[in-house]
Amino acid sequence: MTKLRKRDSCRQLFKRLEILPSKSQYILSTLLLVVKNNDLFTTNQEIHKINTRCNANLHPPTSNLAIFQKGVYCSGIKLYNHLPPNITSLAKDIKLFKPALKRFLCSHSFYSVDKYFAYRHN
């Protein structure tokens, strides 16, 4: 269909066809869950009144349980806090947030969550 050979990388093909790899789809789904349920999360600004550059980030809960830290609640907070500011600014309106997030994920085509966290935005 796309005339790729067996050993060719699909990364550029995913970008061209605007298809998300499975890990990018996981990131999209988790972040949509966070934004749709924003009343379950606390921002750093609500915890302390000091004006810092991270005061709009979600506040990570403290827990010693590894299963909780690896769960969707904590993972969602980490993923959200790593988003570029131009996307987090749209989080109040899901109709603007979802297409912006999908464009971002399609343009970078992350094959792993570690690659997502390794990405540095300016």
Secondary structure, DSSP 8 states (H G I E B T S, - for coil): -----TTS-SHHHHHHHT---HHHHHHHHHHHHHHHTGGG--BHHHH-----TTTTSB-------HHHHTSHHHHHHHHHHTS-HHHHTTTT-HHHHHHHHHHHHHHH--SSHHHHHH----
